[in-house]
């Protein structure tokens, strides 16, 4: 119920146990931004505010919140129409492509990655990243009966474009935070 409250900001959910009389309520005004902060809880944040992406394209809704911390573990959770996709899928693929493409271009353009001999890989951009990738798709095609992985190929491009555009804007508007992220990536790559 907590996940559903985060995924649907502004929604009030309550659970009442008639045996004990205990009630627990769930509500989130911040949605995915609060969700990322909740997941990172006690970790030290690299940037003060999570990066938030909300876009609508080709009858799909894309909503993403991402936060970097000082750890080196990737934590990406994904959802399609409020269904958790534990194995990811095409929406996560599009997200990862955009993060690697935009951050690599920014690092190359600013010269931050010049000293790295072996180059920077996509994995380097995800170390210390906590992200929630949520999409709303009219006709989702899941792989397997558990709905653990999204298979709609058109979702990859839509998510990649939406996230890529938002990240370019973020990096331009937030050079100090961009520098912190790129320095962490440089350390991970080295």
C-alpha positions as CSV (number, residue, x, y, z in Angstrom):
1,X,0.0,0.0,0.0
2,X,2.9,2.3,0.7
3,X,4.2,1.7,-2.9
4,X,0.8,2.5,-4.3
5,X,0.7,5.8,-2.4
6,X,4.1,6.8,-3.7
7,X,3.2,5.8,-7.3
8,X,-0.1,7.7,-7.2
9,X,0.8,11.0,-5.5
10,X,-2.1,12.6,-3.6
11,X,-3.9,9.3,-3.2
12,X,-5.0,8.4,0.4
13,X,-5.0,4.7,1.3
14,X,-5.9,3.3,4.7
15,X,-5.8,-0.2,6.1
16,X,-8.0,-1.0,9.1
17,X,-7.6,-4.2,11.1
18,X,-11.0,-4.9,12.6
19,X,-9.5,-7.5,15.0
20,X,-7.2,-5.1,16.8
21,X,-8.8,-1.8,15.8
22,X,-5.4,-0.6,14.5
23,X,-5.4,1.6,11.4
24,X,-2.5,2.6,9.2
25,X,-2.8,5.3,6.5
26,X,-0.6,5.9,3.5
27,X,-0.4,9.1,1.6
28,X,2.3,10.9,-0.5
29,X,2.2,14.4,-1.9
30,X,5.7,14.1,-3.3
31,X,5.1,10.8,-5.1
32,X,8.2,9.3,-6.7
33,X,10.5,11.9,-5.3
34,X,9.4,10.9,-1.8
35,X,9.7,7.2,-2.8
36,X,13.4,7.7,-3.8
37,X,14.1,9.5,-0.6
38,X,12.4,6.8,1.4
39,X,14.5,4.1,-0.3
40,X,17.7,6.0,0.3
41,X,16.7,6.6,3.9
42,X,20.0,6.6,5.9
43,X,22.3,6.9,2.9
44,X,24.3,10.1,2.3
45,X,23.0,12.0,-0.7
46,X,25.3,13.2,-3.4
47,X,22.9,15.8,-4.7
48,X,20.4,17.6,-2.5
49,X,17.2,17.1,-4.5
50,X,16.2,14.0,-6.6
51,X,16.0,14.5,-10.4
52,X,12.4,14.2,-11.5
53,X,11.0,13.5,-15.0
54,X,7.3,13.5,-15.9
55,X,6.4,13.3,-19.6
56,X,3.6,12.1,-21.8
57,X,4.3,10.9,-25.4
58,X,2.5,8.5,-27.8
59,X,-0.3,7.7,-25.3
60,X,2.3,6.7,-22.7
61,X,3.1,8.4,-19.4
62,X,6.6,8.4,-18.1
63,X,7.4,9.3,-14.6
64,X,10.9,8.9,-13.1
65,X,12.7,10.0,-9.9
66,X,16.4,9.4,-9.5
67,X,18.8,10.2,-6.7
68,X,22.6,9.7,-6.4
69,X,24.1,8.7,-3.1
70,X,27.7,8.1,-2.0
71,X,27.4,4.3,-2.1
72,X,28.2,2.2,-5.2
73,X,25.1,0.1,-5.4
74,X,22.5,0.5,-8.1
75,X,18.9,0.4,-7.0
76,X,16.4,0.7,-9.8
77,X,12.8,-0.3,-9.2
78,X,10.3,-0.3,-12.1
79,X,6.6,-0.3,-12.5
80,X,4.1,-0.5,-15.4
81,X,0.6,0.7,-14.7
82,X,1.4,0.4,-10.9
83,X,2.5,-3.2,-11.3
84,X,6.0,-3.9,-10.1
85,X,8.3,-5.3,-12.8
86,X,11.0,-7.0,-10.7
87,X,12.9,-8.1,-13.8
88,X,12.7,-4.6,-15.5
89,X,12.0,-4.6,-19.2
90,X,11.9,-2.2,-22.1
91,X,11.2,0.8,-19.9
92,X,14.3,0.2,-17.8
93,X,16.3,-0.4,-20.9
94,X,15.2,3.0,-22.2
95,X,16.0,4.7,-18.9
96,X,19.5,3.2,-18.7
97,X,20.2,4.1,-22.4
98,X,19.3,7.7,-21.7
99,X,21.3,8.0,-18.5
100,X,24.5,6.6,-20.2
101,X,24.1,8.6,-23.4
102,X,23.4,12.0,-21.9
103,X,25.8,11.8,-19.0
104,X,28.6,10.4,-21.3
105,X,28.0,13.3,-23.7
106,X,28.1,15.8,-20.9
107,X,31.3,14.3,-19.4
108,X,33.0,14.3,-22.8
109,X,31.9,17.8,-23.7
110,X,33.1,19.2,-20.4
111,X,36.4,17.2,-20.5
112,X,35.7,15.5,-17.2
113,X,36.4,12.0,-18.6
114,X,39.7,12.9,-20.4
115,X,41.9,11.3,-17.8
116,X,40.1,8.0,-17.8
117,X,42.2,5.6,-19.9
118,X,39.7,2.8,-20.4
119,X,36.6,5.0,-20.9
120,X,33.3,5.1,-19.0
121,X,30.7,2.3,-19.2
122,X,27.0,2.5,-18.7
123,X,27.4,0.7,-15.3
124,X,29.6,3.5,-14.1
125,X,26.7,6.0,-14.4
126,X,24.5,3.7,-12.3
127,X,26.8,3.2,-9.3
128,X,25.1,4.9,-6.3
129,X,21.9,5.5,-8.3
130,X,18.5,4.9,-6.8
131,X,15.7,5.3,-9.3
132,X,12.0,4.6,-9.7
133,X,10.9,4.1,-13.3
134,X,7.2,4.2,-13.7
135,X,5.3,4.1,-17.0
136,X,1.6,3.9,-17.9
137,X,1.1,2.0,-21.1
138,X,-2.4,1.4,-22.7
139,X,-1.7,-2.2,-23.7
140,X,1.3,-3.6,-21.8
141,X,2.8,-6.8,-23.0
142,X,4.5,-8.7,-20.2
143,X,7.0,-11.5,-20.6
144,X,5.9,-14.5,-18.5
145,X,2.9,-15.1,-16.3
146,X,4.3,-13.2,-13.3
147,X,4.4,-9.8,-15.1
148,X,8.0,-9.4,-14.0
149,X,9.2,-7.9,-17.3
150,X,7.7,-5.4,-19.8
151,X,8.2,-6.5,-23.4
152,X,6.7,-3.5,-25.4
153,X,9.5,-2.5,-27.7
154,X,8.1,1.0,-28.4
155,X,8.4,1.9,-24.8
156,X,12.3,1.9,-25.0
157,X,12.4,4.8,-27.4
158,X,9.8,6.8,-25.6
159,X,11.4,6.5,-22.2
160,X,14.9,7.1,-23.6
161,X,13.8,10.3,-25.4
162,X,11.8,11.7,-22.4
163,X,14.5,10.9,-19.9
164,X,17.3,12.1,-22.3
165,X,15.6,15.5,-22.8
166,X,14.9,16.0,-19.1
167,X,18.5,15.1,-18.1
168,X,20.0,17.4,-20.7
169,X,18.0,20.2,-19.3
170,X,18.9,19.2,-15.7
171,X,22.6,19.2,-16.4
172,X,22.4,22.6,-18.1
173,X,20.4,24.2,-15.2
174,X,22.4,22.5,-12.4
175,X,26.1,22.6,-13.2
176,X,27.2,22.1,-9.6
177,X,25.1,19.0,-9.1
178,X,26.2,17.8,-12.6
179,X,29.8,18.2,-11.6
180,X,29.3,16.1,-8.4
181,X,27.7,13.3,-10.5
182,X,30.4,13.3,-13.1
183,X,33.1,13.2,-10.4
184,X,31.5,10.2,-8.8
185,X,31.2,8.5,-12.3
186,X,34.9,9.3,-12.9
187,X,35.9,7.6,-9.6
188,X,33.7,4.6,-10.4
189,X,35.2,4.3,-13.9
190,X,38.8,4.5,-12.5
